[in-house]
Amino acid sequence: MKFEDLKIGFILTGSFCTFNKVIPVIKELKEMGADILPIMSYNAYNLDTKFGKASDFINEIELITEKEIIHTIQGAEPIGPKGLTDIMIIAPCTGNTIAKLANDIIDTPATMAAKSHLRNNKPLVIAISTNNGLSGNAENIGKLLNRKNYYFVPFKQDNPITKPRSLVFDFSYIPKTIEYALKGEQISPILL
């Protein structure tokens, strides 16, 4: 698989426990020839957590992509009008972001970037990571599954015993999901 000169918007939202697995995927896509435009939600860009310091993640992502991270609504708004992306992925995509997208709430750099990109009828890939995917957010996931230009990275229950309503995407499927989404197809099976 080659993504030579493909312009990928890559959004990270606040499922911090996945960052150490997501950042290597950004590097992999870059090595496959993609031109990565990094974007982070307010929380992803600003919060230090037990999983790492925001500044360390920012530095690593900017080093890989050779671009400054978009982290404001004002910075994200021109993405669509300027045609900066061919495809966009939100990985990880939190339940909060899924709910906002499903209900057209545009109040973060992540949701603004997605909305701005979608105005050009181009694919948006969702890599779900949420503790409430099989409870409060199930309805919102259903809404997005039925919308044009939304594609999901295959996902599964995170830990059915201790977190029975939690869902997480399979990191290894990101490049293949992008490949399918560029052809207007949802990769299957979606549930692993």
Phi and psi in degrees as GROMACS dihedral restraints (atoms count N, CA, C in turn):
[ dihedral_restraints ]
;  ai    aj    ak    al  type     phi  dphi    fc
    3     4     5     6     1  -125.8    20    10
    4     5     6     7     1   140.1    20    10
    6     7     8     9     1  -121.3    20    10
    7     8     9    10     1    39.8    20    10
    9    10    11    12     1   -54.2    20    10
   10    11    12    13     1   120.6    20    10
   12    13    14    15     1    65.0    20    10
   13    14    15    16     1    10.7    20    10
   15    16    17    18     1   -72.2    20    10
   16    17    18    19     1   128.7    20    10
   18    19    20    21     1   -91.6    20    10
   19    20    21    22     1   106.2    20    10
   21    22    23    24     1  -107.9    20    10
   22    23    24    25     1   120.3    20    10
   24    25    26    27     1   -82.0    20    10
   25    26    27    28     1   127.0    20    10
   27    28    29    30     1  -121.8    20    10
   28    29    30    31     1   109.4    20    10
   30    31    32    33     1  -102.6    20    10
   31    32    33    34     1   133.3    20    10
   33    34    35    36     1  -112.2    20    10
   34    35    36    37     1   129.4    20    10
   36    37    38    39     1  -113.6    20    10
   37    38    39    40     1  -178.1    20    10
   39    40    41    42     1   -75.5    20    10
   40    41    42    43     1    26.8    20    10
   42    43    44    45     1   -86.1    20    10
   43    44    45    46     1    75.0    20    10
   45    46    47    48     1   -58.7    20    10
   46    47    48    49     1   -28.6    20    10
   48    49    50    51     1   -64.1    20    10
   49    50    51    52     1   -15.2    20    10
   51    52    53    54     1   -98.2    20    10
   52    53    54    55     1    -9.2    20    10
   54    55    56    57     1   -57.4    20    10
   55    56    57    58     1   -40.6    20    10
   57    58    59    60     1   -68.0    20    10
   58    59    60    61     1   -15.8    20    10
   60    61    62    63     1   -99.3    20    10
   61    62    63    64     1   -25.7    20    10
   63    64    65    66     1   -78.1    20    10
   64    65    66    67     1   -41.2    20    10
   66    67    68    69     1   -59.6    20    10
   67    68    69    70     1   -40.6    20    10
   69    70    71    72     1   -61.2    20    10
   70    71    72    73     1   -28.3    20    10
   72    73    74    75     1   -69.6    20    10
   73    74    75    76     1   -38.3    20    10
   75    76    77    78     1   -58.8    20    10
   76    77    78    79     1   -45.0    20    10
   78    79    80    81     1   -62.6    20    10
   79    80    81    82     1   -42.5    20    10
   81    82    83    84     1   -60.2    20    10
   82    83    84    85     1   -45.1    20    10
   84    85    86    87     1   -63.5    20    10
   85    86    87    88     1   -39.9    20    10
   87    88    89    90     1   -62.2    20    10
   88    89    90    91     1   -43.7    20    10
   90    91    92    93     1   -66.1    20    10
   91    92    93    94     1   -22.9    20    10
   93    94    95    96     1   -83.3    20    10
   94    95    96    97     1     3.0    20    10
   96    97    98    99     1   102.3    20    10
   97    98    99   100     1    -2.8    20    10
   99   100   101   102     1   -70.4    20    10
  100   101   102   103     1   147.7    20    10
  102   103   104   105     1   -97.3    20    10
  103   104   105   106     1   107.5    20    10
  105   106   107   108     1   -96.0    20    10
  106   107   108   109     1   126.5    20    10
  108   109   110   111     1  -103.6    20    10
  109   110   111   112     1   106.5    20    10
  111   112   113   114     1   -82.2    20    10
  112   113   114   115     1   138.9    20    10
  114   115   116   117     1  -139.1    20    10
  115   116   117   118     1   139.9    20    10
  117   118   119   120     1  -133.1    20    10
  118   119   120   121     1   146.2    20    10
  120   121   122   123     1   -68.8    20    10
  121   122   123   124     1   166.9    20    10
  123   124   125   126     1   -54.2    20    10
  124   125   126   127     1   -49.4    20    10
  126   127   128   129     1   -65.7    20    10
  127   128   129   130     1   -44.1    20    10
  129   130   131   132     1   -60.1    20    10
  130   131   132   133     1   -36.5    20    10
  132   133   134   135     1   -79.1    20    10
  133   134   135   136     1   -27.9    20    10
  135   136   137   138     1  -111.6    20    10
  136   137   138   139     1   -19.4    20    10
  138   139   140   141     1   -97.6    20    10
  139   140   141   142     1   131.0    20    10
  141   142   143   144     1   -88.1    20    10
  142   143   144   145     1   138.5    20    10
  144   145   146   147     1  -136.1    20    10
  145   146   147   148     1   179.7    20    10
  147   148   149   150     1   -65.0    20    10
  148   149   150   151     1   -12.8    20    10
  150   151   152   153     1   -91.0    20    10
  151   152   153   154     1    -8.7    20    10
  153   154   155   156     1   148.5    20    10
  154   155   156   157     1   168.6    20    10
  156   157   158   159     1   -87.4    20    10
  157   158   159   160     1   138.8    20    10
  159   160   161   162     1   -56.2    20    10
  160   161   162   163     1   -43.8    20    10
  162   163   164   165     1   -61.5    20    10
  163   164   165   166     1   -34.9    20    10
  165   166   167   168     1   -67.2    20    10
  166   167   168   169     1   -43.5    20    10
  168   169   170   171     1   -63.6    20    10
  169   170   171   172     1   -44.1    20    10
  171   172   173   174     1   -58.9    20    10
  172   173   174   175     1   -49.8    20    10
  174   175   176   177     1   -59.7    20    10
  175   176   177   178     1   -42.4    20    10
  177   178   179   180     1   -65.9    20    10
  178   179   180   181     1   -44.0    20    10
  180   181   182   183     1   -65.6    20    10
  181   182   183   184     1   -43.2    20    10
  183   184   185   186     1   -67.1    20    10
  184   185   186   187     1   -32.8    20    10
  186   187   188   189     1   -66.8    20    10
  187   188   189   190     1   -43.3    20    10
  189   190   191   192     1   -66.0    20    10
  190   191   192   193     1   -48.3    20    10
  192   193   194   195     1   -84.0    20    10
  193   194   195   196     1   -18.3    20    10
  195   196   197   198     1    60.6    20    10
  196   197   198   199     1    30.9    20    10
  198   199   200   201     1  -139.7    20    10
  199   200   201   202     1   150.2    20    10
  201   202   203   204     1   -74.6    20    10
  202   203   204   205     1   139.3    20    10
  204   205   206   207     1   -73.2    20    10
  205   206   207   208     1   133.5    20    10
  207   208   209   210     1   -78.2    20    10
  208   209   210   211     1   125.8    20    10
  210   211   212   213     1  -140.3    20    10
  211   212   213   214     1    18.2    20    10
  213   214   215   216     1  -132.3    20    10
  214   215   216   217     1   158.3    20    10
  216   217   218   219     1   -62.1    20    10
  217   218   219   220     1   -42.4    20    10
  219   220   221   222     1   -62.0    20    10
  220   221   222   223     1   -36.6    20    10
  222   223   224   225     1   -71.8    20    10
  223   224   225   226     1   -31.2    20    10
  225   226   227   228     1   -82.0    20    10
  226   227   228   229     1   -28.3    20    10
  228   229   230   231     1   -58.2    20    10
  229   230   231   232     1   -40.0    20    10
  231   232   233   234     1   -73.4    20    10
  232   233   234   235     1    -4.9    20    10
  234   235   236   237     1   -54.3    20    10
  235   236   237   238     1   -50.0    20    10
  237   238   239   240     1   -69.1    20    10
  238   239   240   241     1   -54.8    20    10
  240   241   242   243     1   -56.6    20    10
  241   242   243   244     1   -32.9    20    10
  243   244   245   246     1   -91.9    20    10
  244   245   246   247     1    -1.5    20    10
  246   247   248   249     1    60.4    20    10
  247   248   249   250     1    44.2    20    10
  249   250   251   252     1   -79.0    20    10
  250   251   252   253     1   -12.9    20    10
  252   253   254   255     1  -135.3    20    10
  253   254   255   256     1   142.5    20    10
  255   256   257   258     1   -91.4    20    10
  256   257   258   259     1   -31.8    20    10
  258   259   260   261     1  -150.5    20    10
  259   260   261   262     1   153.2    20    10
  261   262   263   264     1  -132.4    20    10
  262   263   264   265     1   145.3    20    10
  264   265   266   267     1  -130.4    20    10
  265   266   267   268     1   140.0    20    10
  267   268   269   270     1  -110.7    20    10
  268   269   270   271     1   107.8    20    10
  270   271   272   273     1  -145.1    20    10
  271   272   273   274     1   109.5    20    10
  273   274   275   276     1   -80.4    20    10
  274   275   276   277     1   152.7    20    10
  276   277   278   279     1  -111.9    20    10
  277   278   279   280     1   110.5    20    10
  279   280   281   282     1   -73.6    20    10
  280   281   282   283     1   164.3    20    10
  282   283   284   285     1   -59.2    20    10
  283   284   285   286     1   -36.6    20    10
  285   286   287   288     1   -60.7    20    10
  286   287   288   289     1   -46.1    20    10
  288   289   290   291     1   -68.6    20    10
  289   290   291   292     1   -39.7    20    10
  291   292   293   294     1   -59.2    20    10
  292   293   294   295     1   -45.5    20    10
  294   295   296   297     1   -61.2    20    10
  295   296   297   298     1   -41.7    20    10
  297   298   299   300     1   -66.1    20    10
  298   299   300   301     1   -44.7    20    10
  300   301   302   303     1   -63.3    20    10
  301   302   303   304     1   -42.3    20    10
  303   304   305   306     1   -64.4    20    10
  304   305   306   307     1   -27.8    20    10
  306   307   308   309     1  -112.5    20    10
  307   308   309   310     1    16.1    20    10
  309   310   311   312     1    55.1    20    10
  310   311   312   313     1    44.5    20    10
  312   313   314   315     1  -100.3    20    10
  313   314   315   316     1   116.2    20    10
  315   316   317   318     1  -116.2    20    10
  316   317   318   319     1    88.3    20    10
  318   319   320   321     1  -137.8    20    10
  319   320   321   322     1    18.7    20    10
  321   322   323   324     1  -139.6    20    10
  322   323   324   325     1   163.1    20    10
  324   325   326   327     1   -58.6    20    10
  325   326   327   328     1   -34.7    20    10
  327   328   329   330     1   -64.8    20    10
  328   329   330   331     1   -50.4    20    10
  330   331   332   333     1   -70.4    20    10
  331   332   333   334     1   -33.8    20    10
  333   334   335   336     1   -66.5    20    10
  334   335   336   337     1   -42.2    20    10
  336   337   338   339     1   -61.0    20    10
  337   338   339   340     1   -44.5    20    10
  339   340   341   342     1   -62.8    20    10
  340   341   342   343     1   -47.2    20    10
  342   343   344   345     1   -62.0    20    10
  343   344   345   346     1   -44.6    20    10
  345   346   347   348     1   -63.2    20    10
  346   347   348   349     1   -41.6    20    10
  348   349   350   351     1   -65.2    20    10
  349   350   351   352     1   -45.0    20    10
  351   352   353   354     1   -64.2    20    10
  352   353   354   355     1   -23.1    20    10
  354   355   356   357     1   -60.8    20    10
  355   356   357   358     1   -19.0    20    10
  357   358   359   360     1   -95.9    20    10
  358   359   360   361     1    12.6    20    10
  360   361   362   363     1    54.8    20    10
  361   362   363   364     1    41.9    20    10
  363   364   365   366     1  -110.4    20    10
  364   365   366   367     1   158.4    20    10
  366   367   368   369     1   -69.9    20    10
  367   368   369   370     1   141.5    20    10
  369   370   371   372     1  -120.3    20    10
  370   371   372   373     1   120.2    20    10
  372   373   374   375     1   -99.5    20    10
  373   374   375   376     1   130.7    20    10
  375   376   377   378     1  -109.2    20    10
  376   377   378   379     1   124.4    20    10
  378   379   380   381     1  -112.8    20    10
  379   380   381   382     1    92.5    20    10
  381   382   383   384     1   -69.7    20    10
  382   383   384   385     1   137.0    20    10
  384   385   386   387     1  -150.1    20    10
  385   386   387   388     1    97.5    20    10
  387   388   389   390     1  -151.2    20    10
  388   389   390   391     1   146.2    20    10
  390   391   392   393     1   -81.4    20    10
  391   392   393   394     1    -8.9    20    10
  393   394   395   396     1  -122.3    20    10
  394   395   396   397     1    28.2    20    10
  396   397   398   399     1   -65.4    20    10
  397   398   399   400     1   -28.6    20    10
  399   400   401   402     1  -105.8    20    10
  400   401   402   403     1    23.2    20    10
  402   403   404   405     1  -137.3    20    10
  403   404   405   406     1  -113.9    20    10
  405   406   407   408     1   -56.9    20    10
  406   407   408   409     1   -29.6    20    10
  408   409   410   411     1   -94.8    20    10
  409   410   411   412     1    -2.0    20    10
  411   412   413   414     1   -58.1    20    10
  412   413   414   415     1   -40.9    20    10
  414   415   416   417     1   -62.0    20    10
  415   416   417   418     1   -41.7    20    10
  417   418   419   420     1   -68.6    20    10
  418   419   420   421     1   -38.0    20    10
  420   421   422   423     1   -61.1    20    10
  421   422   423   424     1   -43.8    20    10
  423   424   425   426     1   -58.7    20    10
  424   425   426   427     1   -41.5    20    10
  426   427   428   429     1   -60.1    20    10
  427   428   429   430     1   -46.0    20    10
  429   430   431   432     1   -70.9    20    10
  430   431   432   433     1   -33.6    20    10
  432   433   434   435     1   -61.1    20    10
  433   434   435   436     1   -24.8    20    10
  435   436   437   438     1  -101.2    20    10
  436   437   438   439     1     8.8    20    10
  438   439   440   441     1  -100.6    20    10
  439   440   441   442     1   146.7    20    10
  441   442   443   444     1   -64.6    20    10
  442   443   444   445     1   141.3    20    10
  444   445   446   447     1    74.7    20    10
  445   446   447   448     1     6.0    20    10
  447   448   449   450     1  -102.1    20    10
  448   449   450   451     1   132.1    20    10
  450   451   452   453     1  -134.8    20    10
  451   452   453   454     1   141.9    20    10
  453   454   455   456     1  -110.4    20    10
  454   455   456   457     1   135.7    20    10
  456   457   458   459     1   -68.8    20    10
  457   458   459   460     1   134.3    20    10
  459   460   461   462     1   -51.3    20    10
  460   461   462   463     1   140.7    20    10
  462   463   464   465     1  -138.0    20    10
  463   464   465   466     1   168.9    20    10
  465   466   467   468     1  -150.1    20    10
  466   467   468   469     1   173.9    20    10
  468   469   470   471     1   -65.7    20    10
  469   470   471   472     1   136.1    20    10
  471   472   473   474     1   -67.2    20    10
  472   473   474   475     1   -56.0    20    10
  474   475   476   477     1  -151.6    20    10
  475   476   477   478     1    94.1    20    10
  477   478   479   480     1   -58.5    20    10
  478   479   480   481     1   -23.9    20    10
  480   481   482   483     1   -83.8    20    10
  481   482   483   484     1   -55.0    20    10
  483   484   485   486     1   -92.0    20    10
  484   485   486   487     1   -19.5    20    10
  486   487   488   489     1  -135.7    20    10
  487   488   489   490     1    70.7    20    10
  489   490   491   492     1   -65.8    20    10
  490   491   492   493     1   -15.9    20    10
  492   493   494   495     1  -107.7    20    10
  493   494   495   496     1     5.2    20    10
  495   496   497   498     1   -87.2    20    10
  496   497   498   499     1   138.4    20    10
  498   499   500   501     1  -123.6    20    10
  499   500   501   502     1   146.9    20    10
  501   502   503   504     1  -146.3    20    10
  502   503   504   505     1   143.9    20    10
  504   505   506   507     1   -78.6    20    10
  505   506   507   508     1   161.1    20    10
  507   508   509   510     1   -93.4    20    10
  508   509   510   511     1   112.3    20    10
  510   511   512   513     1   -56.4    20    10
  511   512   513   514     1   -35.3    20    10
  513   514   515   516     1   -67.8    20    10
  514   515   516   517     1   -16.9    20    10
  516   517   518   519     1   -89.2    20    10
  517   518   519   520     1    -3.0    20    10
  519   520   521   522     1   -58.9    20    10
  520   521   522   523     1   -53.9    20    10
  522   523   524   525     1   -58.6    20    10
  523   524   525   526     1   -42.3    20    10
  525   526   527   528     1   -67.4    20    10
  526   527   528   529     1   -37.8    20    10
  528   529   530   531     1   -63.5    20    10
  529   530   531   532     1   -40.5    20    10
  531   532   533   534     1   -61.3    20    10
  532   533   534   535     1   -45.4    20    10
  534   535   536   537     1   -57.5    20    10
  535   536   537   538     1   -46.9    20    10
  537   538   539   540     1   -65.7    20    10
  538   539   540   541     1   -45.1    20    10
  540   541   542   543     1   -61.0    20    10
  541   542   543   544     1   -35.2    20    10
  543   544   545   546     1   -63.6    20    10
  544   545   546   547     1   -23.1    20    10
  546   547   548   549     1   -95.6    20    10
  547   548   549   550     1     4.6    20    10
  549   550   551   552     1    77.3    20    10
  550   551   552   553     1    24.7    20    10
  552   553   554   555     1  -120.2    20    10
  553   554   555   556     1   142.8    20    10
  555   556   557   558     1   -87.9    20    10
  556   557   558   559     1   123.1    20    10
  558   559   560   561     1   -62.3    20    10
  559   560   561   562     1   145.7    20    10
  561   562   563   564     1  -133.5    20    10
  562   563   564   565     1   149.1    20    10
  564   565   566   567     1   -75.3    20    10
  565   566   567   568     1   150.7    20    10
  567   568   569   570     1   -83.4    20    10
  568   569   570   571     1   -28.9    20    10
  570   571   572   573     1  -102.1    20    10
  571   572   573   574     1   123.5    20    10
